[in-house]
Amino acid sequence: MKSILILTILLAFANQSFAYFTLNESAEIPANGQGQIGFLPQFFTNNGQGVEAGVFFGSKLMEDTSYRISAGFGQVDFFTQGSVKYVPFADHDNTPAVGIRGAVIYGKKAGDSTTAIQLTPMASKKFDTEIGPLTPYLGYSVDFVTGTGATTSTTASQLHAGTEWVWEAHPDFLWSAELGFNLKDAPSYVSFSFALPLDLAKSSRKSIH
């Protein structure tokens, strides 16, 4: 409820296309039975200023696969996104986790709609530090975009660089910060997120009984 309240306060509009095309996650796969629900504000740094705000839910699908669903407002009247992340090479010793994420994105603004398929090769590496575990990550997105009205079809590209952080005082919470760099027809931005854990295994046991 607190995330929804903050989201409504941060609603704003900007003069920039495809503002909700963030990565906002490392190549880590959630633990078995573990879900996350979170809040994501995004601040544009090119072609106008404004805020996009969204909420998301994600969990594990298989040993090397997870999914995430998100929705929000701000730059567009409404957007939603569904993604699946596949990580065949897990973080191990000195080797980073390497994978790819595919996403389908839909947005609507002033009667015009945008639909996109986003493909993002990505890598991350977890480090233990004095302030808690840090997981820096890097991703390169290719966005195949089509739309109606003022939205024209294009192939956009972005570079995402960020980190996830677990504060040792509250180890169940996951924080992240990300920079997005416009390579072609895409936004540059700063984004943050805060995720709360959900014990899906516990919820499943309750529903059975």
N, C-alpha and C positions, 0 to 999 in steps of 0.2 A: 504494500500500500504506500509506503514511504517513497519507493521508486516512482510510482505513478504520479504522486503529488509533485515531486521534483520535476518530472517530465513536463507537466502542464505549466509549471512556472517558467521553464526554459524555452517554450515554444517561440519561434521567431522565423523570419523569412529572409532569404538571401538571393542574390542575382547570380547564381552559379548552377550549372547543370551537374547531374550525377553526384550530388553532395553526399549521398548516403552509401557510397561504394567504399566502405572501410574493410579492413581485414580483422582487426580487433581480437586476435587470438594467436597463440604460438602453435607449434607443431606437437604439443603435448596432447595425449589422449586421456580423458577423465578415467578415474578408477571405476571398477565394476560397481554398479548400483548407485553411482554418484551423478547427480545432475547439478546444473547451475542456472540461476536466474539472475539477470543483471540489468544494469542501467548504463546507457552510453550517450554522453553528450559529445558533439563534434563542432569545432570552430574553424571556419574557413580562413585561409590566408592568401587566397588569390581571387581575382575577378569579383570583388565585392566581399562584404563581411556579413556574418549571420551565424545562426546556430541550427543544428539538426539534433534532435534528441530521440532516442529509441530505447526499447526494452528488448531483452533476448532471453531465450531458454535453450539449453543444450545438454547433451548427454552422450554416452557411449553407445555405439551400435554393435561393434565387434571389437576384437582385441586390438586391431589397428585402424579402426574407423569410428568417427563420431559425427554428430549432426548438430546444427544450430538453426533456430527459427527466430527471426526478429521482425519488429514493426515499429514505426515511429512517425513523427510529424516534424514540420519546421520548414525546410527548403521546399518541400512538396506538401500537398494537402494530406497525402498518406503514402507510405511505402511499406513494403513487406519483402522479406528475403528468406530463402531457405538454402542451406548449404550442407554439404557433406565433405568431410576431411578424411583423407586416406594417408596414413603414415606407415609405409612399409619398412622404413629404417628408423628404429627408435633411438632415443638419446642413450648412449652407452659409453662409459669411460671417457675417452677424448673425442668421441664421434658424435656430432650433433644429430638431432632428429631431422629427417628429411621427408617431405611428403608433398601432396598437392590437394588443394581445396577447389571444389566446383560449387558455384552458387547460381541460383536463378533469382533475379531481382525484378520487382515491379513497383512503379511509382506513378502517381497521378497528381497533376497540378493544373488548375484552371481549365479543366476539360481535356488537357493533353496527357497522354500516357507514355511511359517509358518502360520497355522490357529489355532485359539484358541477361546474357550468360557470361559469368565471370570465371576465369580459370587462373589459379594462383599457385605456382610452385613456391614452396616455402621451406625454411629451415629454422631451427632454434636450438639453444643449448642452455641447460640449467646450471646455475652456479650457487653454491652456498656462500653467503656473505654475512658480515656482522649485523646487517639490518634485516636479515632474512633471505630466503631463496629468491634469486632473480633469474628470469628466463628471457634473455634477449632473443628477438626473432626478426627475420627478414623475409619479405615476400614480394614477388613481381606479378602483377595482375594484367591480364589481357581481357578487356571487356568488349563483348560483341553486342552493340546497342542498336535497338530499333525503336521507333515510336510513332506517334501521331501528332498532327498539328505542328507546333514550333519545334518539336524534337525530331532531329534528323538522324538517319542511320549512320553509324560510324564504328570504327574499331578504336577504342581508347586504351591507354595503358598507364599504369601507376607503379610506383615503388613504395612499399610500406616498411617502416622500420619502427620497432617498438620493444617494449619489455613488459613482462608480467612480474608481479611482486607479491609475495606472501609475507605480511607483517607478523613477526613471531609472537607479538602480544595477542593477536587475533588470527591464529593460523588457519582457520576455516574460511576466511575471506580472501578473495583474489582481486587485486588491483592491477590495472594496466594503463599504459600511456603509449600513444602511437603518433608518428609523423607520417603524413602521406604526401608524396611528391608527384606532381603532374609531369608525365612524360609525353602524353598526347591526349588532348581533349578530355582531361580529367581534373578533379580538384586537387589542390594542395590544402592540407588541413592539419590541425592538431586535435586529437581525440583522447578521451579518457574512459575508463569503465570501472565498475565496481560490481562484483558478482558474489552472490550468496549461495552457499551449498544447499542441495536438496538430497535427502537420503531416500532415493527412489525404492531401494530394497525394503526399507522400513515401511514405506507407504504401501508397497505391494503386499507385504505380510498383513497389514491392517485390513486391506480390502478383502483378502481371502477369509479372514476371520469375521 
